[in-house]
Every structure is written in structure tokens, then in C-alpha cells.
């Protein structure tokens, strides 16, 4: 089963958070702690990330199955927040196992295929000479020398085990599965439950052109933007992200 961390022990519907590509549950620790004042919050490390298991398989059906196993083990249904890759996994979970999801929040991603690639970050990580790394800043400098912007250098090196001089990312499996990660499965199911598509005002990941596809799969979908935030909206404006998620999950049922 996936590695996970728990925050809080309040009654009510628990919240599960699924991170994006190259991330980990620890990226969400601050937001999870804040939200745990009123609910139990679980942050997972997705497969091939963090402290979770490695696998050659990395389809969204696989990722959704992993999330379902956590929810089944801990007791569901749960509210689910997913960002980017984690958002696609959360959507697939809601479509394939709607019994596990109470309310769904999808962070800056749509159930569509994207034309850009994220392989350049794998190439940059592979280029880091880990034998010369004694502190995180050493890896940051090498990533920057390979064209990675500073904010992303810091993000990527959160998945670096400095003591062991290894990445806590299965970069080979992620590279091999990149087309599937950038895509989304053809599905016939729908999720009729409450769903919020929360995106960054400066991001182009969720455009108006995608809304018909979204509404076909998620008929109850609502859309909110955080002005000034980009794709990593929870890092660009964590207070606005937390406040919007809290208000949506705590709102009375329609």
C-alpha cells in the first residue's frame, strides 16, 4: 500500500490529498496541518514517488486503485484533493470507485491529454552527479545549470535523499510512462458527486475549451480560479488555496 501521513483526529469526513508529478506528500504538510484543525487529513506518496513502492506500471487506473486501497483500509468515503497528476488520479478514482469519494477537488488539471512534456526534468535529475552532492544546495546548483528554474529546483530536491545520494523518484518508470501521465484514459463512467475544479489564474491547464469534456464526466462540476497563481497554485498562494478548499468542503450539501 502507499506510504502516507496522517494529521489531526477530528470526526467527520476525512480528507485525502494526492500530490502531482515529481512531488510527495511532504509537499502538502503545511496545508494538511492547517486543514486538520477540523478534519482528519491523509497525505499520500503516490507510487514511484517518496517513500511508496516502485513499479513499472504507472497508469491512472493503477494510481486510482492505490488511492482506493488507502481509503478502503482507513475507512471511507473521503473528500479527495488531487493536484496535476494526482488530480487525474483522483478523477479516475471518482469515476471508477465513486463509493470512495465524498467531495472531489481537482487542482489545475483537466481529464484531457496535454501536448507538452515533463521529460526535461527527468533529464536534468539524471544529469545531477549525485556522488558530489553533500547538501541539497549542491543538487539545486546542478539542476539550475541544466536550465531548471529556481523554484522548481527546490521542489525537485525535496525528493532527494541526500544521505543516500539517490532520488526518491523512479525516474525510469516515470519516463517510460510519460505519454500515459500526460494523457487520460477513455472512460464511459461519470461521477455525479460534488466536484470543484480549482485552477491558477495564470495557468493554461484548464481552459474554457475543456469544460464540455469536464462536464460530460463530472456533471456537477464547478470552476474557481485563484488570481495570480500558476499551475502550482497551492505553493503560489497557499492561503487562498487552503481557504477555497476549506470553504468548499465545509459547505452544506446542496
Protein Blocks (a to p, Z undefined) as FASTA:
>chain_A
ZZdddedjbecjdddddddehiafklmmmmmmmmmmmbccdddddehiajbccdfbfcfk
lmmmmmmmmmmmnopadddddehjlmmmmmmmmmmmmmlpmbdcdehiafdddfbdcklm
mmmmmmpcfklpcbfklmmmmmmmnopafklmmmmmmmpcfklopafbdfklmmmmmmmm
mmccddfbdcfbdcdddddfkbckbcfklmmmmmmmmmmbccdddehiafklmlmmmmlm
mmmmmmmmmpccZZ
